[in-house]
């Protein structure tokens, strides 16, 4: 089956899910039957292939991320810097980030709600659709640096006024975090175009916006996160998707694994036999 056919089926499922979500809101039904529906994956999505030397990688190493963020911070609008920071530090999908509003941020509990995506239809224009699967609708934790950037972004949009940032009655709570000057959503292709521009101008390793999501996952693994933790943070309904990323962890992880083994073998520490340990405890 062609890739376009898979995308069409995926869209049909998304539209059907929206109908059932509306029925739930109207208390016609209590559960969305589409939550349990899984679209068959292409065979190549189940084949885990180890990265080969020279194969194009669609993610960045930590040093490349730092260089990229410094370039954006120095040479581009603050909103662009915040947008790319969110991609890298949350692993959220492009449509999820573009659909974020202020009400999705809980500064007190340090969380970000991801439950919708920005979609463009040529007949109906921009729409905010509920995320397709239960796993996609999630609450993720935010670090202090990211929260600080979001506070600054919102304060800038409020002309320096931070009074309403923590208030539930914020009159702008439904305002998009990232939008055009007139308040309309950004073009869905905007992050792609901006990323391509920066990569071209500053001669960076070429990756896609989706590659930023891959980057986040890879670095989570490098930091010691479990497969289950990464699956939940990325909103993967199928753990095989997370496993595919796990096999493409950064070269730093691979080098650290060998380094740890080498250090262990070179250490002078002796392994204590169980009987000896018990004897020591009974002294």
DOROZA-717060 format. One line per field, with one value per residue (C-alpha): residue number from 1; residue in one letter; x negated, y, z negated. Coordinates in steps of 0.2 Angstrom, whole numbers, plus 5000, padded with zeros to 4 digits. Each point is the difference from the previous one (the first is absolute). Layout:
resi: [NUM:...]
resn: [A:...]
px: [X:...]
py: [Y:...]
pz: [Z:...]
***
This chain:
resi: [1:2:3:4:5:6:7:8:9:10:11:12:13:14:15:16:17:18:19:20:21:22:23:24:25:26:27:28:29:30:31:32:33:34:35:36:37:38:39:40:41:42:43:44:45:46:47:48:49:50:51:52:53:54:55:56:57:58:59:60:61:62:63:64:65:66:67:68:69:70:71:72:73:74:75:76:77:78:79:80:81:82:83:84:85:86:87:88:89:90:91:92:93:94:95:96:97:98:99:100:101:102:103:104:105:106:107:108:109:110:111:112:113:114:115:116:117:118:119:120:121:122:123:124:125:126:127:128:129:130:131:132:133:134:135:136:137:138:139:140:141:142:143:144:145:146:147:148:149:150:151:152:153:154:155:156:157:158:159:160:161:162:163:164:165:166:167:168:169:170:171:172:173:174:175:176:177:178:179:180:181:182:183:184:185:186:187:188:189:190:191:192:193:194:195:196:197:198:199:200:201:202:203:204:205:206:207:208:209:210:211:212:213:214:215:216:217:218:219:220:221:222:223:224:225:226:227:228:229:230:231:232:233:234:235:236:237:238:239:240:241:242:243:244:245:246:247:248:249:250:251:252:253:254:255:256:257:258:259:260:261:262:263:264:265:266:267:268:269:270:271:272:273:274:275:276:277:278:279:280:281:282:283]
resn: [X:X:X:X:X:X:X:X:X:X:X:X:X:X:X:X:X:X:X:X:X:X:X:X:X:X:X:X:X:X:X:X:X:X:X:X:X:X:X:X:X:X:X:X:X:X:X:X:X:X:X:X:X:X:X:X:X:X:X:X:X:X:X:X:X:X:X:X:X:X:X:X:X:X:X:X:X:X:X:X:X:X:X:X:X:X:X:X:X:X:X:X:X:X:X:X:X:X:X:X:X:X:X:X:X:X:X:X:X:X:X:X:X:X:X:X:X:X:X:X:X:X:X:X:X:X:X:X:X:X:X:X:X:X:X:X:X:X:X:X:X:X:X:X:X:X:X:X:X:X:X:X:X:X:X:X:X:X:X:X:X:X:X:X:X:X:X:X:X:X:X:X:X:X:X:X:X:X:X:X:X:X:X:X:X:X:X:X:X:X:X:X:X:X:X:X:X:X:X:X:X:X:X:X:X:X:X:X:X:X:X:X:X:X:X:X:X:X:X:X:X:X:X:X:X:X:X:X:X:X:X:X:X:X:X:X:X:X:X:X:X:X:X:X:X:X:X:X:X:X:X:X:X:X:X:X:X:X:X:X:X:X:X:X:X:X:X:X:X:X:X:X:X:X:X:X:X:X:X:X:X:X:X]
px: [5000:4993:4995:5014:5013:4994:5002:5017:5006:4992:5010:5016:4996:4997:5016:5010:4992:5005:5018:5000:4992:5014:5013:4991:5001:5019:5002:5006:4986:4988:4985:4991:5000:4985:4989:4997:4998:4982:4996:4988:4983:4989:4988:4985:5006:4998:4982:4987:4984:4984:4994:4986:4984:5004:5019:5009:5005:5015:4996:4986:4987:5000:4986:5010:5016:4990:4993:5017:5009:4986:5002:5019:4999:4987:5007:5019:5015:5003:5016:4990:4987:5014:5009:4984:4995:5017:4998:4983:5004:5018:4999:5017:5007:5000:5019:5000:4988:5009:5017:4994:5009:4996:5013:4990:4986:5001:4986:5004:4999:4986:5010:5005:5017:4999:5017:5003:4992:5000:5007:5003:5014:5001:5019:5002:4983:4991:5008:4995:5003:5000:4984:5004:4996:5001:4981:4999:5010:4988:4993:4981:4988:4990:4983:4997:4991:5014:5013:4989:5000:5019:5002:4990:5009:5017:4994:4994:5016:5008:4988:4991:5015:4998:5015:5011:4988:5005:5019:5014:5010:4986:5010:4987:4999:5006:4987:4988:4982:4994:5010:4999:5001:5019:5002:5003:4991:4982:4999:4998:4985:4992:4989:4994:4996:4991:4990:4994:4995:4990:4991:4996:4993:4990:4995:5007:5003:5017:5015:5018:5012:5005:4982:5000:5013:4988:4986:5010:5003:4982:4994:5013:4992:4983:5005:5006:5019:5009:5009:5016:4997:4995:5015:5012:4991:5001:5017:4997:5014:4989:4984:4992:4999:4990:4989:4996:4993:4991:4989:4995:4993:4986:4982:4997:5010:4991:4983:5005:5005:4983:4992:5009:4995:4982:5000:5008:4987:4986:5005:4992:5016:5003:5017:5005:5006:5017:4993:4987:5013:5011:4985:4996:5017:5000:4984]
py: [5000:5017:5013:5012:4986:4998:5019:5000:4986:5009:5015:4990:4994:5017:5007:4986:5002:5019:4995:4988:5013:5012:4987:4998:5018:4999:4985:4989:4987:4998:4993:5004:4983:5006:5000:4981:5001:4997:5003:4986:5007:4998:4985:5012:5008:4984:4996:5007:5004:5005:5017:4997:5010:5014:4998:5016:5003:5010:5006:5011:4997:5011:5011:5003:5005:5012:5008:5001:5008:5013:5005:5002:5009:5012:5003:4997:5006:4994:4991:4989:4996:4995:4989:4991:4998:4992:4988:4994:5000:4992:4989:5006:4998:5015:5002:4998:5015:5011:4996:5005:5014:5008:4989:4985:5005:4997:5010:4995:4981:5002:4991:5002:4993:4992:4995:5008:5004:5013:4994:5009:4996:5009:5001:5005:5008:4997:4989:4994:4981:4989:4989:4983:4988:4999:4999:5016:5009:5002:5011:5002:5008:5016:5005:5017:5007:4996:5008:5015:5002:4998:5013:5012:4997:5003:5015:5007:4997:5009:5015:4995:4997:4983:5003:4987:4986:4990:5005:4989:5015:5006:5008:4994:4982:4993:5011:4990:4999:5001:5010:5013:5019:4999:4986:4987:4983:4999:4991:4981:5001:5014:4990:4990:5015:5009:4984:4998:5018:4999:4984:5007:5016:4993:4984:4989:4981:4999:4993:5002:5007:4982:4997:5012:4988:4986:5010:5003:4981:4995:5012:4994:4982:5008:5008:4983:5000:4983:4995:5001:5018:5006:4991:5010:5017:4998:4994:4984:4988:4986:4997:4993:5018:5004:4985:5006:5016:4990:4991:5017:5007:5013:4994:5007:4987:4986:5007:5002:4982:4994:5013:4994:4982:5005:5009:4985:4988:5012:5003:4991:4997:4981:4992:4994:4982:4998:4989:5013:5014:4990:4997:5018:5005:4987:5006]
pz: [5000:5005:4986:5006:4998:4982:4997:5007:4988:4986:5004:5001:4983:4993:5008:4992:4983:5001:5003:4985:4989:5004:4996:4983:4997:5004:4988:5014:4996:4986:5009:5017:5009:5011:4985:5002:5018:5007:5018:5007:5002:5015:4999:5000:4984:4991:5007:4988:5009:4991:5007:5013:5002:5013:4998:4998:4982:4997:4982:4992:4987:4984:5006:5017:4990:4989:5016:5008:4986:4997:5019:4998:4984:5007:5018:5000:4991:4982:5005:5012:4987:4988:5013:5005:4981:4997:5015:4993:4981:5001:5016:5004:5018:5011:5000:4981:4998:5012:4992:4982:4991:4983:4991:5004:4989:4981:4992:4983:5003:5014:5013:5019:5006:5018:5006:5017:5016:5013:5017:5016:5012:5017:4998:4982:4996:4983:4988:4982:4999:4985:5000:5009:4986:4981:4999:5010:4988:4986:4986:5000:4988:5004:4993:4992:5015:5012:4987:4999:5019:5001:4986:5010:5016:4992:4992:5016:5008:4985:5003:4984:4989:4991:4989:5008:5003:4985:5000:5006:5005:5012:5014:5012:4994:5017:5010:5010:4994:5018:5013:5013:4996:5002:4988:5014:4999:5008:5016:4997:5011:4991:4988:5015:5010:4986:4995:5018:5001:4984:5005:5018:4994:4986:5008:4987:5001:5009:4991:5000:4987:4996:4998:4985:4992:5004:4992:4984:4999:5003:4987:4987:5003:4998:4983:4994:5003:5003:5016:4991:4994:5017:5008:4988:5002:5019:5000:5010:5000:5006:4990:5016:5006:4985:5002:5018:4992:4987:5013:5006:4984:5002:5002:4983:4992:5010:4995:4982:4999:5006:4988:4985:5004:5002:4984:4991:5007:4995:4982:4986:4991:4996:5001:4982:5000:4992:4985:4997:4999:4988:4989:4999:4995:4986:4992]
***
